[in-house]
Amino acid sequence: MATLKEVKSLPNRTFRKSSKYDTIIDRFIMSGVAIAEVTYPNTNFEYLSVQIKKRLRYYPSVVVNIRNGSVYLSRDPDDEDPPRADPDVK
């Protein structure tokens, strides 16, 4: 049988709870690619994008987008200067 005990407040969390979506974001960051399409087995693209967006508060340099029913991760363009096609053009 379950028991209940009154407490004055919730204890502070001492760790960041990890999720399976953190692994996806970590792999994207480590890959070094600028844009990547994300798929996850048996997961709707809308649900996948919402869950990834929730985790992005810990990854400010990553952006999630939905295009034509697919989920994409990209690097924040404001985070770093994109490489120029011609280094002589200023």
C-alpha positions as a printed Julia matrix, in Angstrom:
90×3 Matrix{Float64}:
  0.0    0.0     0.0
  1.29   3.49   -0.85
  1.98   6.01    1.9
  1.88   9.79    1.84
  4.15  12.05    3.85
  3.66  15.81    4.05
  6.69  17.92    3.04
  7.1   21.7     3.09
  8.63  21.97   -0.41
 10.12  19.91   -3.19
 13.83  19.19   -2.84
 16.17  20.84   -5.35
 17.18  18.69   -8.27
 20.93  18.1    -8.16
 21.3   16.72  -11.68
 19.97  17.38  -15.15
 17.71  14.56  -16.15
 18.83  13.21  -19.49
 16.53  12.08  -22.26
 16.87  10.03  -25.42
 16.57  13.29  -27.36
 19.78  14.6   -25.73
 21.61  11.78  -27.49
 20.25  12.93  -30.86
 21.32  16.52  -30.22
 24.74  15.46  -28.9
 25.36  13.36  -32.01
 24.41  16.33  -34.21
 26.8   18.66  -32.36
 29.65  16.14  -32.49
 29.09  15.47  -36.2
 30.08  18.99  -37.22
 27.5   19.13  -40.02
 25.52  22.33  -40.52
 22.08  20.75  -41.12
 20.83  17.21  -40.52
 17.49  15.47  -40.97
 16.3   13.66  -37.82
 14.18  10.53  -37.74
 13.27   8.31  -34.81
 11.53   4.94  -35.19
  7.78   4.89  -34.52
  7.73   8.62  -33.67
  5.56  11.24  -35.36
  7.61  14.14  -36.75
  5.53  16.71  -34.84
  6.03  14.92  -31.53
  9.74  14.49  -32.26
 10.2   18.21  -32.96
  8.34  19.22  -29.78
 10.45  16.91  -27.62
 13.69  18.13  -29.19
 12.61  21.77  -28.74
 12.08  21.09  -25.02
 15.69  19.89  -24.72
 17.17  22.78  -26.72
 17.18  25.05  -23.67
 20.39  23.17  -22.79
 21.77  23.57  -26.34
 21.41  27.23  -27.35
 23.47  26.83  -30.54
 21.06  24.3   -32.1
 17.77  25.07  -33.9
 15.01  22.62  -34.85
 12.85  23.12  -37.95
 10.04  21.23  -39.66
  9.92  21.23  -43.46
  7.56  19.08  -45.55
  6.91  16.59  -42.76
 10.56  16.14  -41.77
 12.5   17.35  -38.72
 15.84  19.1   -39.21
 18.5   20.23  -36.77
 20.71  23.14  -37.73
 23.28  25.32  -36.11
 22.14  28.77  -35.0
 23.34  31.24  -37.67
 23.89  33.87  -34.97
 26.19  31.52  -33.06
 29.07  31.75  -35.52
 29.85  33.34  -38.86
 29.05  30.99  -41.75
 31.99  30.23  -44.06
 32.14  32.4   -47.18
 32.11  30.76  -50.62
 34.96  32.99  -51.8
 37.48  34.1   -49.14
 38.44  37.15  -51.22
 34.88  38.56  -51.15
 34.32  40.79  -48.15
